Amino acid sequence: MSDGLTGETREIVCRLIELAETTGRKKLSFDMLGEIRWTSPGDRLRVTGV
């Protein structure tokens, strides 16, 4: 999801934490990855055509 980029990984984790807080979950899980809105850096580049 992060294409190996540290900053992207941080953003994913931040979004997971926010999701956990808003849904009352006590732990982060791999299942939650499907619940966040996320477009990988590679996909973003393809959309913009850069």
N, CA, C and O atoms as CSV, one atom per row, in Angstrom:
chain,resi,resn,atom,element,x,y,z
A,1,MET,N,N,0.810,-1.205,0.000
A,1,MET,CA,C,0.000,0.000,0.000
A,1,MET,C,C,0.847,1.259,0.000
A,1,MET,O,O,0.436,2.280,-0.552
A,2,SER,N,N,2.016,1.202,0.607
A,2,SER,CA,C,2.863,2.398,0.728
A,2,SER,C,C,3.946,2.444,-0.346
A,2,SER,O,O,4.680,3.427,-0.446
A,3,ASP,N,N,4.046,1.402,-1.136
A,3,ASP,CA,C,5.119,1.267,-2.128
A,3,ASP,C,C,6.500,1.392,-1.485
A,3,ASP,O,O,7.454,1.827,-2.131
A,4,GLY,N,N,6.605,1.007,-0.203
A,4,GLY,CA,C,7.882,1.021,0.495
A,4,GLY,C,C,8.344,2.386,0.977
A,4,GLY,O,O,9.487,2.535,1.409
A,5,LEU,N,N,7.477,3.378,0.909
A,5,LEU,CA,C,7.851,4.739,1.315
A,5,LEU,C,C,7.461,4.989,2.774
A,5,LEU,O,O,6.311,4.786,3.163
A,6,THR,N,N,8.416,5.423,3.561
A,6,THR,CA,C,8.207,5.609,4.996
A,6,THR,C,C,7.095,6.600,5.289
A,6,THR,O,O,6.254,6.344,6.151
A,7,GLY,N,N,7.073,7.715,4.596
A,7,GLY,CA,C,6.042,8.724,4.838
A,7,GLY,C,C,4.648,8.210,4.528
A,7,GLY,O,O,3.682,8.563,5.204
A,8,GLU,N,N,4.549,7.378,3.506
A,8,GLU,CA,C,3.257,6.793,3.149
A,8,GLU,C,C,2.822,5.791,4.219
A,8,GLU,O,O,1.645,5.729,4.574
A,9,THR,N,N,3.768,5.012,4.726
A,9,THR,CA,C,3.466,4.064,5.800
A,9,THR,C,C,2.957,4.795,7.021
A,9,THR,O,O,1.990,4.367,7.651
A,10,ARG,N,N,3.607,5.902,7.358
A,10,ARG,CA,C,3.175,6.714,8.499
A,10,ARG,C,C,1.744,7.201,8.298
A,10,ARG,O,O,0.938,7.154,9.228
A,11,GLU,N,N,1.427,7.661,7.115
A,11,GLU,CA,C,0.080,8.162,6.837
A,11,GLU,C,C,-0.957,7.047,6.953
A,11,GLU,O,O,-2.053,7.269,7.467
A,12,ILE,N,N,-0.617,5.856,6.481
A,12,ILE,CA,C,-1.535,4.717,6.609
A,12,ILE,C,C,-1.795,4.417,8.075
A,12,ILE,O,O,-2.943,4.227,8.474
A,13,VAL,N,N,-0.739,4.373,8.882
A,13,VAL,CA,C,-0.890,4.080,10.307
A,13,VAL,C,C,-1.714,5.167,10.984
A,13,VAL,O,O,-2.562,4.862,11.822
A,14,CYS,N,N,-1.480,6.427,10.638
A,14,CYS,CA,C,-2.265,7.523,11.216
A,14,CYS,C,C,-3.746,7.367,10.888
A,14,CYS,O,O,-4.603,7.587,11.744
A,15,ARG,N,N,-4.038,6.991,9.666
A,15,ARG,CA,C,-5.437,6.789,9.282
A,15,ARG,C,C,-6.054,5.603,10.011
A,15,ARG,O,O,-7.230,5.635,10.372
A,16,LEU,N,N,-5.258,4.552,10.228
A,16,LEU,CA,C,-5.752,3.405,10.985
A,16,LEU,C,C,-6.047,3.788,12.432
A,16,LEU,O,O,-7.050,3.357,13.000
A,17,ILE,N,N,-5.179,4.592,13.022
A,17,ILE,CA,C,-5.399,5.048,14.392
A,17,ILE,C,C,-6.669,5.886,14.477
A,17,ILE,O,O,-7.468,5.725,15.399
A,18,GLU,N,N,-6.847,6.773,13.517
A,18,GLU,CA,C,-8.053,7.602,13.487
A,18,GLU,C,C,-9.302,6.729,13.354
A,18,GLU,O,O,-10.307,6.977,14.020
A,19,LEU,N,N,-9.242,5.714,12.497
A,19,LEU,CA,C,-10.367,4.795,12.340
A,19,LEU,C,C,-10.657,4.065,13.647
A,19,LEU,O,O,-11.814,3.935,14.048
A,20,ALA,N,N,-9.615,3.594,14.302
A,20,ALA,CA,C,-9.790,2.886,15.570
A,20,ALA,C,C,-10.441,3.790,16.610
A,20,ALA,O,O,-11.333,3.362,17.343
A,21,GLU,N,N,-9.998,5.030,16.669
A,21,GLU,CA,C,-10.569,5.965,17.647
A,21,GLU,C,C,-12.044,6.252,17.356
A,21,GLU,O,O,-12.856,6.317,18.279
A,22,THR,N,N,-12.385,6.421,16.098
A,22,THR,CA,C,-13.764,6.766,15.762
A,22,THR,C,C,-14.717,5.584,15.850
A,22,THR,O,O,-15.925,5.768,16.003
A,23,THR,N,N,-14.179,4.365,15.755
A,23,THR,CA,C,-15.037,3.182,15.831
A,23,THR,C,C,-14.971,2.486,17.186
A,23,THR,O,O,-15.660,1.489,17.408
A,24,GLY,N,N,-14.149,3.004,18.087
A,24,GLY,CA,C,-14.057,2.436,19.428
A,24,GLY,C,C,-13.247,1.158,19.520
A,24,GLY,O,O,-13.356,0.423,20.501
A,25,ARG,N,N,-12.449,0.889,18.526
A,25,ARG,CA,C,-11.616,-0.319,18.571
A,25,ARG,C,C,-10.398,-0.082,19.449
A,25,ARG,O,O,-9.883,1.032,19.545
A,26,LYS,N,N,-9.956,-1.148,20.080
A,26,LYS,CA,C,-8.807,-1.064,20.986
A,26,LYS,C,C,-7.492,-1.427,20.306
A,26,LYS,O,O,-6.420,-1.073,20.798
A,27,LYS,N,N,-7.568,-2.135,19.171
A,27,LYS,CA,C,-6.365,-2.591,18.476
A,27,LYS,C,C,-6.474,-2.303,16.989
A,27,LYS,O,O,-7.566,-2.221,16.428
A,28,LEU,N,N,-5.309,-2.151,16.365
A,28,LEU,CA,C,-5.256,-2.055,14.911
A,28,LEU,C,C,-5.174,-3.472,14.350
A,28,LEU,O,O,-4.578,-4.354,14.968
A,29,SER,N,N,-5.767,-3.685,13.188
A,29,SER,CA,C,-5.698,-5.009,12.567
A,29,SER,C,C,-5.546,-4.866,11.055
A,29,SER,O,O,-5.847,-3.820,10.479
A,30,PHE,N,N,-5.075,-5.934,10.433
A,30,PHE,CA,C,-4.926,-5.935,8.980
A,30,PHE,C,C,-6.278,-5.756,8.293
A,30,PHE,O,O,-6.351,-5.169,7.213
A,31,ASP,N,N,-7.333,-6.250,8.905
A,31,ASP,CA,C,-8.665,-6.112,8.323
A,31,ASP,C,C,-9.056,-4.647,8.148
A,31,ASP,O,O,-9.811,-4.307,7.238
A,32,MET,N,N,-8.547,-3.795,9.009
A,32,MET,CA,C,-8.889,-2.373,8.957
A,32,MET,C,C,-8.312,-1.689,7.722
A,32,MET,O,O,-8.802,-0.633,7.322
A,33,LEU,N,N,-7.288,-2.267,7.118
A,33,LEU,CA,C,-6.675,-1.653,5.937
A,33,LEU,C,C,-7.688,-1.483,4.808
A,33,LEU,O,O,-7.601,-0.532,4.031
A,34,GLY,N,N,-8.631,-2.388,4.721
A,34,GLY,CA,C,-9.661,-2.304,3.694
A,34,GLY,C,C,-10.718,-1.251,3.982
A,34,GLY,O,O,-11.533,-0.925,3.119
A,35,GLU,N,N,-10.700,-0.725,5.190
A,35,GLU,CA,C,-11.717,0.245,5.594
A,35,GLU,C,C,-11.276,1.699,5.440
A,35,GLU,O,O,-12.101,2.609,5.516
A,36,ILE,N,N,-9.987,1.919,5.225
A,36,ILE,CA,C,-9.528,3.299,5.060
A,36,ILE,C,C,-9.523,3.661,3.589
A,36,ILE,O,O,-9.345,2.806,2.721
A,37,ARG,N,N,-9.720,4.934,3.325
A,37,ARG,CA,C,-9.617,5.407,1.946
A,37,ARG,C,C,-8.148,5.616,1.647
A,37,ARG,O,O,-7.471,6.409,2.302
A,38,TRP,N,N,-7.657,4.884,0.636
A,38,TRP,CA,C,-6.230,4.979,0.343
A,38,TRP,C,C,-5.964,4.657,-1.113
A,38,TRP,O,O,-6.503,3.694,-1.659
A,39,THR,N,N,-5.136,5.463,-1.728
A,39,THR,CA,C,-4.637,5.199,-3.076
A,39,THR,C,C,-3.121,5.161,-2.982
A,39,THR,O,O,-2.506,6.096,-2.469
A,40,SER,N,N,-2.523,4.105,-3.465
A,40,SER,CA,C,-1.072,3.963,-3.362
A,40,SER,C,C,-0.376,5.046,-4.178
A,40,SER,O,O,-0.947,5.575,-5.132
A,41,PRO,N,N,0.868,5.378,-3.798
A,41,PRO,CA,C,1.612,6.406,-4.529
A,41,PRO,C,C,1.731,6.090,-6.024
A,41,PRO,O,O,1.625,6.991,-6.855
A,42,GLY,N,N,1.948,4.835,-6.366
A,42,GLY,CA,C,2.066,4.455,-7.773
A,42,GLY,C,C,0.781,4.701,-8.538
A,42,GLY,O,O,0.804,5.166,-9.678
A,43,ASP,N,N,-0.352,4.383,-7.900
A,43,ASP,CA,C,-1.643,4.620,-8.546
A,43,ASP,C,C,-1.902,6.124,-8.688
A,43,ASP,O,O,-2.472,6.563,-9.687
A,44,ARG,N,N,-1.490,6.900,-7.706
A,44,ARG,CA,C,-1.672,8.362,-7.796
A,44,ARG,C,C,-0.864,8.931,-8.956
A,44,ARG,O,O,-1.323,9.844,-9.642
A,45,LEU,N,N,0.338,8.398,-9.181
A,45,LEU,CA,C,1.159,8.877,-10.295
A,45,LEU,C,C,0.526,8.530,-11.641
A,45,LEU,O,O,0.558,9.329,-12.577
A,46,ARG,N,N,-0.051,7.330,-11.727
A,46,ARG,CA,C,-0.691,6.923,-12.970
A,46,ARG,C,C,-1.894,7.803,-13.296
A,46,ARG,O,O,-2.143,8.111,-14.461
A,47,VAL,N,N,-2.637,8.206,-12.271
A,47,VAL,CA,C,-3.810,9.049,-12.478
A,47,VAL,C,C,-3.402,10.436,-12.955
A,47,VAL,O,O,-4.041,11.005,-13.840
A,48,THR,N,N,-2.328,10.985,-12.364
A,48,THR,CA,C,-1.903,12.334,-12.735
A,48,THR,C,C,-1.075,12.339,-14.016
A,48,THR,O,O,-0.919,13.378,-14.656
A,49,GLY,N,N,-0.543,11.171,-14.388
A,49,GLY,CA,C,0.244,11.070,-15.620
A,49,GLY,C,C,1.652,11.619,-15.506
A,49,GLY,O,O,2.286,11.916,-16.518
A,50,VAL,N,N,2.154,11.759,-14.269
A,50,VAL,CA,C,3.518,12.285,-14.060
A,50,VAL,C,C,4.515,11.182,-14.264
A,50,VAL,O,O,5.719,11.407,-14.137
